[in-house]
Amino acid sequence: MRLLTFFLLTFLALPSVAIVYAQAVDVSTFGAEPDTGKNSTSEVARAIAFAIKNHRSLVTFPRGRYDFWPEEAVKRRLFISNHDDVEERSVVMPIEHADRLTVDGGGSEFVFHDSVLPIAIAYSKFVDLRHFSIDYQTQRLIQAKVIGGSDAYVDLKIDDKESYAVKSNHIYIHAEKYEEPAKFSLVFDSLEKGLAARTGDNWSFFQSSATLLKPGVIRVMGLESQPRTGEVLVLWNGNRPNPAILIDQSAHVSVSAVTVHSAQGMGLIAQKSAEIHLDGFSVALKPNSGRYVTTIADAVHFSNCRGQLTVENGLFENMLDDGINVHGSYLRVTGHSTPNTVSLEFGHPQTFGLPFAAIGETVRFVHRQTLEPYATAKVVRVSRVDDKHLELRLDSDLPSSLEPGDGVENLNWRPRMLYRNNHIRHNRARGTLFGSEAVSTVIENNFFDYLSGPAILFSADASSWFENAPAHNVTIRHNRFLDTNMGPFGPAPIVIDLPFKAKEDSTYFSVRNIRIENNQFEEFQDSLLYATSVEGLIFRHNTVVHNQNYPPSLPLDSPVFYLNHARCIDITDNSLADGGRTAIYDSFLINAESVKGTFNPTGCGASFKPLAGEHQ
């Protein structure tokens, strides 16, 4: 009887197994061959298109190296947040209008040439990317080792003689079908492969003069500061043509066991999308590659997303910008055409053309200088004027206090964020930026290791990047902070830096309900927290260990805790060797170990939980 039952169960299971394998599309069926060096662009794109059209759920790759060039790529006009506005992009793997598709690389290496966008997911749902790496054959930058110099010049040795040219006393970056002047420079430690301590951006490198002494050796004169012999100078021009992976207007996307070794922009960006899960997604140097840089911009970026965003178990290193940035957008008010129709423009050129609001969604008006909200309304019509401008007709008249230059945000696109078990190290700029007024942002069990700026930054503005990122309901716990703020990018490991108007009767705070608990700080500088425009902040049960790994770059009298326009602050039960110097301005506290006086907690209870009636 048991034997009969076994055979029956096996027989019943066979059809479902057969269906799964029948649904699989192998790219080799379409002519893609690994380890041949030939262009696989057309074959892989056709395999993906076939799977989508015929409702196949799986695309597979025989393991190996696949090369891709732009000549046979799909051409698309795409607007990508925080990237250059490019008239036409070459998309190697377009995943468009897909429903339940897995692309499994089987451990393959995907190597891209020239200017291409490797993977673009658009208007899709339930897409899964897994088990592959992304790299570029050549990078659009130069690595030059300092082999000598004086107060007037430095001599640089460039091993890759195909990566540069010297013309008209300037250094030019050479890559596949690419030549641009080297405009900026960064100094890297050749042993640690991170940015050299106490160094930052040199935005005026192009003003220096270069002379070719012999093949591979260049003398550069007129630098703002002289790097030391043995250090490595990375020269770049700031262009961001393409991310490695784009997720656009899609939902339920997962990326697992995928590594980006290099990219011409960001590692992964999701915009106007929902329910994204990155597990084991990394941006990391390829072992033994000799490279110092991974991505030209952020490792991970979420712009105007909603639902649950999860990033876990990743390594993010050697980016030329942040580890992760989560934000919405402010559009700038330019005027109005009717009493209930507002004219708006995208303020930053790297936001042009992006979708902003749909009929039925709620928008909110904020003052440009303080980001303080003053009115909300529902959208009843959206009229696109051009890539930079649009008009919104609302269900009520515009507020009388509306002024040109004020900001407008969309309240329907605010995500929940979980960021855990990640390791960020050796990058320029900041470790992480989180901005959402949703029910929760949790940052836990991460290792922030040798960063140029703050490990965690909360910031927003309606006048520069126009990034909408006031943060509510944030938990920062069980993280390790080691030697952050190596460069000039911020005043503390954790920074809350929001604009505010300094006046006694100001009751608006951009950031609310922040808990920083049970973390370990191992720092060569005293500063731990810098906070402005925050209501309801707990800094408690944290362990602080001071080291002497590097000389301080911040002023020696910098406060351990800096608070300005803050209310309901609890700084207690931390292990601080000196009790912690605290600088307080325009603030009301519950308790702080290093501040004398009695603090009345009356009225602060609501500051430590989501406020009733808030949109979530």
Secondary structure in CASP SS format (residue, H / E / C, confidence):
PFRMAT SS
TARGET T0000
AUTHOR 0000-0000-0000
METHOD secondary structure of the structure
MODEL  1
M C 1.00
R H 1.00
L H 1.00
L H 1.00
T H 1.00
F H 1.00
F H 1.00
L H 1.00
L H 1.00
T H 1.00
F H 1.00
L H 1.00
A H 1.00
L H 1.00
P H 1.00
S H 1.00
V H 1.00
A H 1.00
I H 1.00
V H 1.00
Y H 1.00
A H 1.00
Q H 1.00
A E 1.00
V E 1.00
D E 1.00
V H 1.00
S H 1.00
T H 1.00
F H 1.00
G C 1.00
A C 1.00
E C 1.00
P C 1.00
D C 1.00
T C 1.00
G C 1.00
K C 1.00
N E 1.00
S C 1.00
T H 1.00
S H 1.00
E H 1.00
V H 1.00
A H 1.00
R H 1.00
A H 1.00
I H 1.00
A H 1.00
F H 1.00
A H 1.00
I H 1.00
K H 1.00
N C 1.00
H C 1.00
R C 1.00
S C 1.00
L E 1.00
V E 1.00
T E 1.00
F C 1.00
P C 1.00
R C 1.00
G C 1.00
R E 1.00
Y E 1.00
D E 1.00
F E 1.00
W C 1.00
P C 1.00
E C 1.00
E C 1.00
A C 1.00
V E 1.00
K E 1.00
R E 1.00
R C 1.00
L C 1.00
F C 1.00
I C 1.00
S C 1.00
N C 1.00
H C 1.00
D C 1.00
D C 1.00
V C 1.00
E C 1.00
E C 1.00
R E 1.00
S E 1.00
V E 1.00
V E 1.00
M E 1.00
P E 1.00
I E 1.00
E E 1.00
H C 1.00
A C 1.00
D E 1.00
R E 1.00
L E 1.00
T E 1.00
V E 1.00
D E 1.00
G E 1.00
G E 1.00
G E 1.00
S E 1.00
E E 1.00
F E 1.00
V E 1.00
F E 1.00
H C 1.00
D C 1.00
S C 1.00
V C 1.00
L E 1.00
P E 1.00
I E 1.00
A E 1.00
I E 1.00
A E 1.00
Y C 1.00
S C 1.00
K E 1.00
F E 1.00
V E 1.00
D E 1.00
L E 1.00
R E 1.00
H E 1.00
F E 1.00
S E 1.00
I E 1.00
D E 1.00
Y E 1.00
Q C 1.00
T C 1.00
Q C 1.00
R C 1.00
L C 1.00
I E 1.00
Q E 1.00
A E 1.00
K E 1.00
V E 1.00
I E 1.00
G E 1.00
G E 1.00
S C 1.00
D C 1.00
A C 1.00
Y E 1.00
V E 1.00
D E 1.00
L E 1.00
K E 1.00
I C 1.00
D C 1.00
D C 1.00
K C 1.00
E C 1.00
S C 1.00
Y E 1.00
A E 1.00
V E 1.00
K E 1.00
S C 1.00
N C 1.00
H E 1.00
I E 1.00
Y E 1.00
I E 1.00
H E 1.00
A E 1.00
E C 1.00
K C 1.00
Y E 1.00
E E 1.00
E E 1.00
P E 1.00
A C 1.00
K C 1.00
F E 1.00
S E 1.00
L E 1.00
V E 1.00
F E 1.00
D C 1.00
S C 1.00
L C 1.00
E C 1.00
K C 1.00
G C 1.00
L E 1.00
A C 1.00
A C 1.00
R C 1.00
T C 1.00
G C 1.00
D C 1.00
N E 1.00
W C 1.00
S C 1.00
F H 1.00
F H 1.00
Q H 1.00
S C 1.00
S E 1.00
A E 1.00
T E 1.00
L E 1.00
L E 1.00
K E 1.00
P C 1.00
G C 1.00
V E 1.00
I E 1.00
R E 1.00
V E 1.00
M E 1.00
G C 1.00
L C 1.00
E C 1.00
S C 1.00
Q C 1.00
P C 1.00
R C 1.00
T C 1.00
G C 1.00
E C 1.00
V E 1.00
L E 1.00
V E 1.00
L E 1.00
W E 1.00
N C 1.00
G C 1.00
N C 1.00
R C 1.00
P C 1.00
N C 1.00
P C 1.00
A C 1.00
I E 1.00
L E 1.00
I E 1.00
D E 1.00
Q C 1.00
S C 1.00
A E 1.00
H E 1.00
V E 1.00
S E 1.00
V E 1.00
S E 1.00
A E 1.00
V E 1.00
T E 1.00
V E 1.00
H C 1.00
S C 1.00
A E 1.00
Q C 1.00
G C 1.00
M C 1.00
G C 1.00
L E 1.00
I E 1.00
A E 1.00
Q E 1.00
K C 1.00
S C 1.00
A E 1.00
E E 1.00
I E 1.00
H E 1.00
L E 1.00
D E 1.00
G C 1.00
F C 1.00
S E 1.00
V E 1.00
A C 1.00
L C 1.00
K C 1.00
P C 1.00
N C 1.00
S C 1.00
G C 1.00
R C 1.00
Y C 1.00
V C 1.00
T C 1.00
T E 1.00
I C 1.00
A C 1.00
D C 1.00
A C 1.00
V E 1.00
H E 1.00
F E 1.00
S E 1.00
N C 1.00
C C 1.00
R E 1.00
G E 1.00
Q E 1.00
L E 1.00
T E 1.00
V E 1.00
E E 1.00
N C 1.00
G C 1.00
L E 1.00
F E 1.00
E E 1.00
N C 1.00
M C 1.00
L C 1.00
D C 1.00
D C 1.00
G C 1.00
I E 1.00
N E 1.00
V E 1.00
H E 1.00
G E 1.00
S E 1.00
Y C 1.00
L E 1.00
R E 1.00
V E 1.00
T E 1.00
G E 1.00
H E 1.00
S E 1.00
T E 1.00
P C 1.00
N C 1.00
T E 1.00
V E 1.00
S E 1.00
L E 1.00
E E 1.00
F E 1.00
G C 1.00
H C 1.00
P H 1.00
Q H 1.00
T H 1.00
F C 1.00
G C 1.00
L C 1.00
P C 1.00
F C 1.00
A C 1.00
A C 1.00
I C 1.00
G C 1.00
E C 1.00
T E 1.00
V E 1.00
R E 1.00
F E 1.00
V E 1.00
H C 1.00
R C 1.00
Q C 1.00
T C 1.00
L C 1.00
E C 1.00
P E 1.00
Y E 1.00
A E 1.00
T E 1.00
A E 1.00
K E 1.00
V E 1.00
V E 1.00
R E 1.00
V E 1.00
S E 1.00
R E 1.00
V C 1.00
D C 1.00
D C 1.00
K C 1.00
H E 1.00
L E 1.00
E E 1.00
L E 1.00
R E 1.00
L E 1.00
D C 1.00
S C 1.00
D C 1.00
L C 1.00
P C 1.00
S C 1.00
S C 1.00
L C 1.00
E C 1.00
P C 1.00
G C 1.00
D C 1.00
G E 1.00
V E 1.00
E E 1.00
N E 1.00
L C 1.00
N C 1.00
W C 1.00
R C 1.00
P C 1.00
R E 1.00
M E 1.00
L E 1.00
Y E 1.00
R E 1.00
N C 1.00
N C 1.00
H E 1.00
I E 1.00
R E 1.00
H C 1.00
N C 1.00
R C 1.00
A C 1.00
R C 1.00
G C 1.00
T E 1.00
L E 1.00
F E 1.00
G C 1.00
S C 1.00
E C 1.00
A C 1.00
V C 1.00
S C 1.00
T E 1.00
V E 1.00
I E 1.00
E E 1.00
N C 1.00
N C 1.00
F E 1.00
F E 1.00
D E 1.00
Y C 1.00
L C 1.00
S C 1.00
G C 1.00
P C 1.00
A C 1.00
I E 1.00
L E 1.00
F E 1.00
S E 1.00
A C 1.00
D C 1.00
A C 1.00
S C 1.00
S C 1.00
W C 1.00
F C 1.00
E E 1.00
N E 1.00
A C 1.00
P C 1.00
A C 1.00
H E 1.00
N E 1.00
V E 1.00
T E 1.00
I E 1.00
R E 1.00
H C 1.00
N C 1.00
R E 1.00
F E 1.00
L E 1.00
D C 1.00
T C 1.00
N C 1.00
M C 1.00
G C 1.00
P C 1.00
F C 1.00
G C 1.00
P C 1.00
A C 1.00
P C 1.00
I E 1.00
V E 1.00
I E 1.00
D E 1.00
L C 1.00
P C 1.00
F C 1.00
K C 1.00
A C 1.00
K C 1.00
E C 1.00
D C 1.00
S C 1.00
T C 1.00
Y C 1.00
F C 1.00
S C 1.00
V E 1.00
R E 1.00
N E 1.00
I E 1.00
R E 1.00
I E 1.00
E E 1.00
N C 1.00
N C 1.00
Q E 1.00
F E 1.00
E E 1.00
E E 1.00
F C 1.00
Q C 1.00
D C 1.00
S C 1.00
L C 1.00
L E 1.00
Y E 1.00
A E 1.00
T E 1.00
S E 1.00
V E 1.00
E E 1.00
G E 1.00
L E 1.00
I E 1.00
F E 1.00
R E 1.00
H C 1.00
N C 1.00
T E 1.00
V E 1.00
V E 1.00
H E 1.00
N C 1.00
Q C 1.00
N C 1.00
Y C 1.00
P C 1.00
P C 1.00
S C 1.00
L C 1.00
P C 1.00
L C 1.00
D C 1.00
S C 1.00
P C 1.00
V C 1.00
F E 1.00
Y E 1.00
L E 1.00
N E 1.00
H E 1.00
A E 1.00
R E 1.00
C E 1.00
I E 1.00
D E 1.00
I E 1.00
T E 1.00
D C 1.00
N C 1.00
S E 1.00
L C 1.00
A C 1.00
D C 1.00
G C 1.00
G C 1.00
R C 1.00
T E 1.00
A E 1.00
I E 1.00
Y E 1.00
D C 1.00
S C 1.00
F E 1.00
L C 1.00
I C 1.00
N E 1.00
A E 1.00
E C 1.00
S C 1.00
V C 1.00
K C 1.00
G C 1.00
T C 1.00
F C 1.00
N C 1.00
P C 1.00
T C 1.00
G C 1.00
C C 1.00
G H 1.00
A H 1.00
S H 1.00
F H 1.00
K C 1.00
P C 1.00
L C 1.00
A C 1.00
G C 1.00
E C 1.00
H C 1.00
Q C 1.00
END
